Amino acid sequence: ALPILLQIYRGAIAIWDYSLSNIQLFKSLEIHNCKYVPFYESKENLKRYNISFNLKRNIKVLWLGNIYGRRIDILNTIDKEIPRTILKITNSVFYKKKRDLLEMSKIYLNICGDSPSKSPLNLFKIKYAFLTKSLVISEMTCESSEYDFFKDCIVFVKNTTDMIEKIQYYLNHEDERNLIVEIAYNKYKLL
């Protein structure tokens, strides 16, 4: 698994880590796109670390979570098909930072764990995406009631190929993306 993780880290646009020892380890492994960000930093203080918050939506696609199992294959496939598109955050990110990252993201990508048919939607992250007006692209999950409730405000995909097509489509069709985002934002008020 380590060589696969190294590939993912080397292909990442940026890696933000709260541990100086992790930063040193990354650099020793010739991973130079990493930045140190201490815990509990405000958005204003992050500017000191050359993390740009100038552009409202400068992250094309954001994925937050633990990389393991099928997620590795999916993220690698997306990286091959549309390189340097996804910002992957694999460490725990506190609520304020999650919101800051989502505010900068055009699309939030929800990839289920090893059993999508048994995984409910992560409503906590999805609510944040709705609130910050990031489009949610998600795998189908087992809960049909979730699908019925969210079908007009989450772009559900059937497989990795469908996911790649939808990412490309909504990155290139801002008006349609914004329409779904507005529906999602209004639905957030109901959650």
Phi, psi and chi 1 to 4 in degrees:
 res  aa     phi    psi   chi1   chi2   chi3   chi4
   1 ALA       -  -29.5      -      -      -      -
   2 LEU   -60.2  -46.0 -175.1   59.2      -      -
   3 PRO   -60.7  -34.8  -23.8   32.2      -      -
   4 ILE   -67.3  -44.7  -67.6  170.8      -      -
   5 LEU   -62.2  -39.0  -76.2  174.7      -      -
   6 LEU   -61.5  -40.5  -74.1  175.3      -      -
   7 GLN   -60.1  -45.1  -90.3 -175.2  -40.8      -
   8 ILE   -64.1  -46.0  -69.7  170.3      -      -
   9 TYR   -63.8  -40.8  -74.0  134.8      -      -
  10 ARG   -67.7  -29.7  -74.4 -172.6  178.1  125.6
  11 GLY   -85.9   -7.6      -      -      -      -
  12 ALA   -71.3  145.4      -      -      -      -
  13 ILE   -64.2  -42.7  -65.2  168.6      -      -
  14 ALA  -156.8  150.3      -      -      -      -
  15 ILE  -124.6  122.9  -59.7  168.4      -      -
  16 TRP  -109.4  126.7  -59.8  -15.0      -      -
  17 ASP  -136.1  145.5 -160.1  -59.6      -      -
  18 TYR   -90.7    0.0   56.0   85.0      -      -
  19 SER  -112.6  120.4  165.7      -      -      -
  20 LEU   -63.1  -33.8  -77.5  172.9      -      -
  21 SER   -66.9  -35.5   60.8      -      -      -
  22 ASN   -65.4  -40.6  -75.4  -10.0      -      -
  23 ILE   -60.3  -44.3  -63.0  -63.9      -      -
  24 GLN   -63.0  -40.9  -70.9  172.1  -17.2      -
  25 LEU   -62.3  -46.8  174.9   64.0      -      -
  26 PHE   -56.5  -46.9  -73.9  135.5      -      -
  27 LYS   -65.2  -35.6  -70.0 -171.9  178.6 -172.4
  28 SER   -67.1  -24.7   73.5      -      -      -
  29 LEU   -93.0   13.8  -64.9  169.8      -      -
  30 GLU    62.1   37.4  -62.5 -176.3   12.5      -
  31 ILE  -108.2  103.1  -59.3  169.9      -      -
  32 HIS  -104.1   -0.4  -59.2  -71.1      -      -
  33 ASN   -92.8   36.2   54.4  -14.1      -      -
  34 CYS  -114.7  148.5   49.1      -      -      -
  35 LYS  -131.9  144.0  -56.1 -128.0 -175.4 -104.4
  36 TYR   -86.7  127.6  171.2   66.0      -      -
  37 VAL  -132.7  110.3  179.9      -      -      -
  38 PRO   -64.9  155.8  -14.8   25.1      -      -
  39 PHE   -57.3  153.4  -84.7  147.0      -      -
  40 TYR    61.2   28.0  -52.6  113.3      -      -
  41 GLU   -85.9  139.8  -72.3  -71.1  -20.5      -
  42 SER   -80.7  164.8   68.1      -      -      -
  43 LYS   -57.5  -38.5 -171.7  179.3  -15.2 -177.3
  44 GLU   -65.7  -41.8  -67.0   73.6   32.1      -
  45 ASN   -70.7  -26.1  -71.6  -20.7      -      -
  46 LEU   -64.1  -22.4  -70.8  174.5      -      -
  47 LYS   -58.9  -29.6  -68.9  176.7 -173.8  173.1
  48 ARG   -61.5  -25.4  -67.8 -175.4  -58.1  178.5
  49 TYR   -98.8   20.2  -57.0  100.6      -      -
  50 ASN    60.0   33.1  -64.3  -37.9      -      -
  51 ILE   -99.1  115.0  -61.9  171.3      -      -
  52 SER   -83.8  126.9  170.4      -      -      -
  53 PHE  -116.4   19.8  -72.7   88.6      -      -
  54 ASN   -70.0  -41.8  -63.5  -18.5      -      -
  55 LEU   -92.0  129.6  -60.0  173.4      -      -
  56 LYS   -58.8  -44.2  179.2   73.5  173.1  150.3
  57 ARG  -126.5   60.5  -59.9  -78.3  175.0 -167.8
  58 ASN   -90.0   -2.1   59.0  -14.4      -      -
  59 ILE  -100.4  120.7  -62.0  172.1      -      -
  60 LYS   -67.8  -56.6  -68.0  178.2 -175.8  175.9
  61 VAL  -135.3  131.6 -179.7      -      -      -
  62 LEU  -114.0  136.0  175.0   67.2      -      -
  63 TRP  -129.8  128.2  177.4   78.4      -      -
  64 LEU  -118.3  128.5  -62.3  164.2      -      -
  65 GLY   159.2 -172.9      -      -      -      -
  66 ASN   -95.7  133.1  -64.6  -45.9      -      -
  67 ILE   -90.1  117.2  -63.7  179.4      -      -
  68 TYR  -161.7  162.7   61.5   87.9      -      -
  69 GLY    49.9 -130.7      -      -      -      -
  70 ARG   -65.4  -24.2   61.2 -171.7  -70.4  -79.4
  71 ARG   -60.7  -37.4  -71.7  176.4  170.6  171.4
  72 ILE   -58.6  -48.6  -67.3  170.4      -      -
  73 ASP   -62.6  -43.5  -65.1  -28.2      -      -
  74 ILE   -64.0  -48.0  -68.1  169.1      -      -
  75 LEU   -64.9  -38.4  -68.5  167.9      -      -
  76 ASN   -64.7  -40.4  -80.0  -21.2      -      -
  77 THR   -64.3  -43.9  -59.0      -      -      -
  78 ILE   -62.4  -42.8  -66.1  169.1      -      -
  79 ASP   -60.5  -36.6  -82.0  -20.4      -      -
  80 LYS   -69.9  -41.6  -74.4  177.9 -169.2  166.1
  81 GLU   -78.2  -40.7  -65.7  -64.5  -40.6      -
  82 ILE  -134.1   81.0   37.4  178.9      -      -
  83 PRO   -61.2  148.9   -7.7   14.4      -      -
  84 ARG    55.7   40.0  -56.4 -170.0   69.1   74.6
  85 THR  -105.7  -36.1  -60.2      -      -      -
  86 ILE  -100.3  131.3  -61.1  178.9      -      -
  87 LEU   -93.8  117.1  174.8   61.0      -      -
  88 LYS  -102.7  123.7  -55.5  169.5 -158.8   96.8
  89 ILE  -112.9  114.0  -55.1  -68.4      -      -
  90 THR  -105.5  -16.2   58.3      -      -      -
  91 ASN   -86.8  164.6  -73.7  -26.1      -      -
  92 SER   -62.6  132.3  -64.9      -      -      -
  93 VAL  -120.7  128.3  177.8      -      -      -
  94 PHE   -69.8  160.4  -72.2  103.7      -      -
  95 TYR   -52.7  -46.1  -53.6  118.5      -      -
  96 LYS   -62.9  -41.7  175.4   80.0  171.2   92.6
  97 LYS   -68.0  -37.9  -71.5 -177.1 -176.4  175.4
  98 LYS   -58.2  -45.7  -82.5 -178.2 -172.3  166.0
  99 ARG   -63.7  -42.9 -176.4  172.4  173.9  165.0
 100 ASP   -59.4  -44.7  -69.9  -16.2      -      -
 101 LEU   -64.8  -43.4  -70.9  165.9      -      -
 102 LEU   -65.2  -35.2  -76.2  162.2      -      -
 103 GLU   -62.5  -27.2  -78.2  178.2   -5.8      -
 104 MET   -91.0   -2.5  -64.1 -174.3  -49.1      -
 105 SER  -103.2  137.8  -56.9      -      -      -
 106 LYS   -76.4  -41.2  -64.8  175.6 -176.5  174.8
 107 ILE  -132.2  135.9  -64.6  172.9      -      -
 108 TYR  -106.5  125.7  166.9   67.8      -      -
 109 LEU  -100.6  123.8 -171.6   59.2      -      -
 110 ASN  -106.4  109.7 -177.0   54.2      -      -
 111 ILE  -111.3  122.2  -59.6  173.3      -      -
 112 CYS   -69.3  168.0  -60.2      -      -      -
 113 GLY   -70.6 -152.1      -      -      -      -
 114 ASP   -70.7  -15.0  -76.7  -26.4      -      -
 115 SER  -131.0   80.3  -59.3      -      -      -
 116 PRO   -58.4  -32.1  -10.4   14.4      -      -
 117 SER   -70.1  -12.5   61.9      -      -      -
 118 LYS  -114.2    5.4  -63.6  178.8 -177.4  175.5
 119 SER  -103.2  125.7  -59.5      -      -      -
 120 PRO   -76.3  162.8   27.2  -32.1      -      -
 121 LEU   -64.5  144.9  -73.3  172.4      -      -
 122 ASN   -83.0   87.5 -175.7  -27.8      -      -
 123 LEU   -64.2  -27.2  -68.3 -178.5      -      -
 124 PHE   -62.4  -51.4 -175.4   73.4      -      -
 125 LYS   -67.9  -37.3  -71.6  179.6 -172.5  171.0
 126 ILE   -66.7  -39.3  -72.5  173.4      -      -
 127 LYS   -60.1  -42.3  -77.9 -176.1 -170.3 -179.1
 128 TYR   -60.8  -42.7  -96.2  106.3      -      -
 129 ALA   -62.8  -42.6      -      -      -      -
 130 PHE   -60.4  -48.5  -73.4  179.1      -      -
 131 LEU   -60.7  -38.0  177.4   65.0      -      -
 132 THR   -91.7    2.3   58.5      -      -      -
 133 LYS    63.3   43.9  -62.3 -170.7  175.5 -176.2
 134 SER  -100.0  136.9  -67.7      -      -      -
 135 LEU   -70.1  134.0  176.0   68.8      -      -
 136 VAL   -99.5  122.6  176.8      -      -      -
 137 ILE  -111.9  124.1  -65.5  179.8      -      -
 138 SER  -136.9  149.0  177.6      -      -      -
 139 GLU   -67.6  156.6  -69.2 -178.1  -64.1      -
 140 MET   -69.2  144.9  -64.5  -70.4  -73.9      -
 141 THR  -119.7 -179.2   63.1      -      -      -
 142 CYS   -74.8  -23.3   64.4      -      -      -
 143 GLU   -83.1  104.4  -64.0  -70.3  -32.0      -
 144 SER   -67.2  -28.7   61.3      -      -      -
 145 SER   -66.3  -34.8   60.5      -      -      -
 146 GLU   -63.8  -45.0  -72.4  178.5  -20.6      -
 147 TYR   -60.5  -46.8  173.1   76.9      -      -
 148 ASP   -59.8  -40.9  -68.6  -21.4      -      -
 149 PHE   -71.5  -37.0 -175.2   75.9      -      -
 150 PHE  -103.1   -0.3  -69.6  113.4      -      -
 151 LYS   -60.4  -22.7   66.1 -175.7  173.6 -169.9
 152 ASP   -92.9   -5.1   59.7  -18.5      -      -
 153 CYS  -131.9   -0.7   57.0      -      -      -
 154 ILE  -126.6  135.8  -66.4  177.0      -      -
 155 VAL   -88.1  108.2  175.5      -      -      -
 156 PHE   -89.3  142.9  -73.2  102.2      -      -
 157 VAL  -123.5  155.0  -64.0      -      -      -
 158 LYS   -92.4  -32.0  -62.3  175.8 -172.6  119.6
 159 ASN  -158.9 -178.7   53.4   43.0      -      -
 160 THR   -64.0  -39.7  -54.1      -      -      -
 161 THR   -61.3  -45.3  -57.6      -      -      -
 162 ASP   -62.1  -39.8 -169.3   25.5      -      -
 163 MET   -61.3  -46.3 -174.3 -179.7  -63.8      -
 164 ILE   -61.7  -45.0  -69.8  166.9      -      -
 165 GLU   -60.9  -42.7  -70.9  171.1    3.8      -
 166 LYS   -68.7  -39.5  -63.3  -76.5  175.8   30.6
 167 ILE   -58.8  -50.3  -70.3  168.9      -      -
 168 GLN   -61.8  -42.7  -70.2  173.3  -39.6      -
 169 TYR   -62.0  -51.1  179.8   82.8      -      -
 170 TYR   -75.1  -22.5  -74.0  104.6      -      -
 171 LEU   -69.2  -31.2  -75.8  174.6      -      -
 172 ASN   -93.1   -7.5  -67.7  -39.3      -      -
 173 HIS  -126.5   76.3  -66.7   85.9      -      -
 174 GLU   -61.2  -39.7 -176.1  176.9   -1.5      -
 175 ASP   -62.0  -43.7  -69.9  -17.5      -      -
 176 GLU   -67.9  -38.8  -68.4 -178.3   46.8      -
 177 ARG   -60.4  -46.5 -175.7  177.2   73.6 -125.9
 178 ASN   -65.7  -33.1  -71.2  -22.7      -      -
 179 LEU   -62.1  -47.9 -179.7   65.4      -      -
 180 ILE   -64.8  -39.8  -64.3  170.4      -      -
 181 VAL   -60.8  -41.1  162.6      -      -      -
 182 GLU   -65.3  -40.2  -74.6  -57.4  -41.6      -
 183 ILE   -62.0  -44.2  -67.0  168.4      -      -
 184 ALA   -63.3  -42.4      -      -      -      -
 185 TYR   -60.9  -42.9 -179.2   75.5      -      -
 186 ASN   -68.6  -34.7  -70.5  -34.0      -      -
 187 LYS   -70.0  -29.3 -171.7  159.5  -83.7 -164.9
 188 TYR   -54.1  -36.0  168.7   78.8      -      -
 189 LYS   -63.4  -21.8  -62.7  170.8 -170.0  171.1
 190 LEU   -86.0  -16.1  -57.7  174.9      -      -
 191 LEU   -81.2      -  -63.4  178.3      -      -
